[in-house]
Amino acid sequence: MRGWTRSVASGAVAIAGIAVAVGTGLGGVVAQFVGVAVVAVAVGFGWPHFLGIPAKKTNGAVISLAGIASAAVTALVPGPQYLAWTPLAIAVGVMAVVVVQLLRGTGQSHRLESAFGASAGVLLCALGAGWIATARLTGAGSMLLVAAISTVVALLLGMIRWPDTIIAPATVVFAGLAAPLAGLVLTDVAVLPATIAGVVIGAVLAAFRALNSARPDRLAAAGFVAMGLAPAFAVGAIAYFLDRMLVV
């Protein structure tokens, strides 16, 4: 797959995933849990293919279950500390990754790389529950919408096949501008919190774009999906924490 085609397709996959994770929030917490769980499965089973680590099915199941567990407890626990149990889901997921590597036995290839890579996938997948937490904290029409719009703007800019020295600052600037505009027009979020959220989200996604640009063009379909979805999915936790610190 050519570089520009991969950028466009990866961005489109990420936007579709965010649309599912955020759009289902309009149907209530149960519907959003289902949407987030679906995205978690896509990220979980695609992540080992993206990194090229062994035991892809087993590691994928562990990563997916960590994301689903984090989303489930976030949907069930009383607020406002909706992500209070997410660290436990991450810890259990990392321990499960280590157990998988132990069961593979001594002498198996890339055990250390597999452990670190799968643990990173557990972290990113579990943080996707932040989209549920943000919706429960201030409603589906506040910071959730602001974060989603700034994420989409950052992803759209990431599709452009220009050097990172141009796209990275442009992503931060335009995501930082889109967020307060969305806050003023569509929600009641103040300009300063929305701007900070947009800038942080833009910076995170620009950093992931720079990392992904170093990946080879030949990538399995599942890994390609994870490459687009994982960073945008994890941004949900950033939106939640900024919402708690700056808005609520």
C-alpha positions in Angstrom: 0.0 0.0 0.0 1.4 3.4 -1.0 2.2 5.9 1.7 -0.5 8.4 0.9 -3.1 5.7 0.5 -2.2 4.3 3.9 -2.4 7.7 5.5 -5.9 8.3 4.1 -7.2 4.9 4.9 -5.7 4.8 8.4 -7.3 8.2 9.2 -10.6 7.1 7.8 -10.5 4.0 10.0 -9.7 6.1 13.1 -12.5 8.5 12.4 -14.9 5.7 12.0 -13.8 4.2 15.3 -14.2 7.5 17.1 -17.6 7.9 15.5 -18.7 4.6 17.0 -17.2 5.3 20.4 -18.6 8.8 20.7 -21.8 8.5 18.6 -23.1 5.5 20.6 -23.0 7.8 23.7 -26.1 9.5 22.4 -27.9 6.2 23.1 -26.9 5.9 26.7 -24.2 4.3 28.7 -25.1 0.7 27.7 -25.0 1.6 24.0 -21.7 3.4 24.4 -20.2 0.4 26.2 -21.1 -1.8 23.3 -19.6 0.6 20.9 -16.4 1.0 22.9 -16.1 -2.8 23.4 -16.3 -3.3 19.6 -13.5 -0.8 19.0 -11.5 -2.4 21.9 -11.7 -5.8 20.1 -10.6 -4.2 16.8 -7.6 -2.6 18.6 -6.8 -5.6 20.7 -6.6 -8.2 17.9 -5.0 -5.8 15.5 -2.2 -4.5 17.8 0.0 -7.7 17.7 -0.2 -7.6 13.9 0.8 -3.9 14.0 3.8 -4.7 16.1 4.6 -8.0 14.5 4.9 -9.8 17.8 4.3 -13.6 18.3 1.3 -15.3 19.9 -1.0 -12.8 18.0 -4.3 -14.5 18.9 -3.5 -14.9 22.6 -2.0 -11.5 23.1 -4.9 -10.0 21.1 -7.5 -11.7 23.4 -5.7 -10.4 26.5 -5.5 -6.8 25.1 -9.2 -6.9 24.0 -10.4 -8.2 27.3 -8.5 -5.5 29.2 -10.2 -2.9 27.1 -13.6 -4.5 27.6 -13.1 -4.9 31.3 -12.1 -1.2 31.6 -15.1 -0.1 29.6 -17.4 -2.3 31.7 -16.3 -1.0 35.1 -16.4 2.6 33.8 -19.9 2.1 32.7 -21.0 0.6 36.0 -19.1 2.5 38.8 -20.7 5.5 40.5 -19.1 8.9 39.7 -17.3 11.1 39.4 -14.2 8.9 39.5 -15.3 6.8 36.6 -11.8 5.6 35.7 -10.9 4.6 39.3 -10.8 0.9 38.3 -9.1 1.3 35.0 -5.6 1.0 36.6 -6.6 -2.4 37.9 -7.8 -3.5 34.5 -4.4 -2.4 33.1 -2.5 -4.2 35.9 -4.4 -7.4 35.4 -3.9 -7.2 31.6 -0.2 -6.7 32.0 0.1 -9.6 34.4 -1.9 -11.7 31.9 0.6 -10.7 29.2 3.5 -11.9 31.4 1.8 -15.2 32.1 1.3 -15.7 28.3 5.0 -15.2 27.8 5.8 -17.6 30.6 3.5 -20.3 29.1 5.3 -19.9 25.8 8.3 -21.4 27.4 12.0 -20.7 27.6 13.8 -20.2 24.3 10.8 -18.8 22.4 11.5 -15.9 20.0 10.9 -12.3 20.9 9.5 -12.9 24.4 10.7 -9.5 25.8 9.5 -7.6 22.7 6.1 -9.4 22.9 5.7 -8.6 26.6 6.5 -4.9 26.2 4.5 -4.5 23.0 1.4 -6.3 24.3 1.6 -4.3 27.6 1.5 -1.1 25.6 -1.6 -2.4 23.7 -3.2 -3.2 27.1 -2.6 0.4 28.2 -4.0 2.0 25.0 -7.0 -0.3 24.8 -7.9 0.2 28.5 -7.7 4.0 28.2 -10.4 3.9 25.5 -12.9 3.7 28.4 -12.2 7.4 28.8 -14.8 8.1 26.1 -17.5 6.5 28.4 -16.2 8.4 31.4 -16.3 11.7 29.6 -19.9 11.1 28.5 -20.9 10.2 32.0 -19.1 13.1 33.6 -20.6 16.0 31.8 -22.9 14.6 29.2 -22.7 13.7 25.5 -22.8 17.3 24.4 -20.0 18.8 26.3 -16.3 17.9 26.4 -17.1 14.6 24.7 -18.1 16.5 21.6 -15.2 19.0 21.8 -12.7 16.2 22.2 -14.2 14.2 19.3 -14.2 17.2 16.9 -10.6 18.1 17.7 -9.6 14.5 17.3 -11.2 14.3 13.9 -9.5 17.5 12.8 -6.1 16.1 13.9 -6.8 12.9 12.1 -7.8 14.7 8.9 -4.5 16.7 9.0 -2.6 13.5 9.6 -3.9 12.2 6.3 -1.8 14.8 4.4 1.5 13.3 3.2 3.6 16.3 4.1 6.7 16.2 6.4 6.2 15.9 10.1 7.9 19.2 10.6 4.9 20.8 8.9 2.0 18.5 9.8 2.9 18.2 13.5 2.7 21.9 14.4 -0.3 22.3 12.1 -2.1 19.5 13.8 -1.6 21.1 17.2 -2.7 24.5 16.0 -5.8 23.4 14.1 -6.9 21.0 16.8 -6.4 23.7 19.3 -8.6 26.1 17.2 -11.3 23.5 16.4 -11.9 22.7 20.1 -12.9 26.2 21.3 -14.9 26.8 18.2 -16.8 23.6 18.9 -17.1 24.7 22.5 -18.6 28.0 21.6 -21.0 26.9 18.9 -22.1 23.4 20.0 -21.5 23.1 23.8 -21.1 25.2 26.9 -17.4 24.4 27.5 -15.4 27.5 28.1 -12.8 28.7 25.6 -9.7 28.0 27.7 -10.4 24.4 28.7 -11.5 23.6 25.2 -8.3 25.1 23.7 -6.1 23.2 26.2 -7.9 19.9 25.4 -7.5 20.5 21.6 -3.8 21.3 21.9 -3.1 18.3 24.0 -5.1 16.0 21.8 -3.4 17.4 18.7 0.0 16.9 20.2 -0.6 13.3 21.1 -2.0 12.4 17.7 0.8 14.2 15.9 3.3 12.2 17.9 1.7 8.9 17.0 1.6 10.0 13.4 5.3 10.5 13.5 5.8 7.1 15.0 3.5 5.4 12.5 5.2 7.0 9.5 8.3 4.9 10.3 6.3 1.7 9.8 6.8 -0.3 6.6 4.2 -0.1 4.0 3.5 -3.8 4.0 1.2 -4.4 7.0 -1.6 -6.9 7.7 -5.2 -5.6 7.5 -5.7 -6.1 11.3 -2.5 -4.3 12.1 -3.5 -1.5 9.8 -6.8 -1.1 11.6 -5.0 -1.0 15.0 -2.5 1.6 13.7 -5.4 4.0 13.0 -7.6 3.2 15.9 -5.3 2.8 18.9 -4.1 6.4 19.4 -7.4 8.0 18.7 -9.1 5.5 21.0 -6.8 6.2 23.9 -7.4 10.0 23.6 -10.7 9.4 25.4 -8.8 9.2 28.7 -7.1 12.6 28.0 -10.5 14.2 27.4 -11.8 12.8 30.7 -8.9 14.0 32.8 -8.9 17.4 31.2 -12.7 17.6 31.7 -12.3 16.9 35.4 -9.4 19.3 36.0 -10.6 22.2 33.9 -14.4 22.1 33.6 -16.0 20.2 36.4 
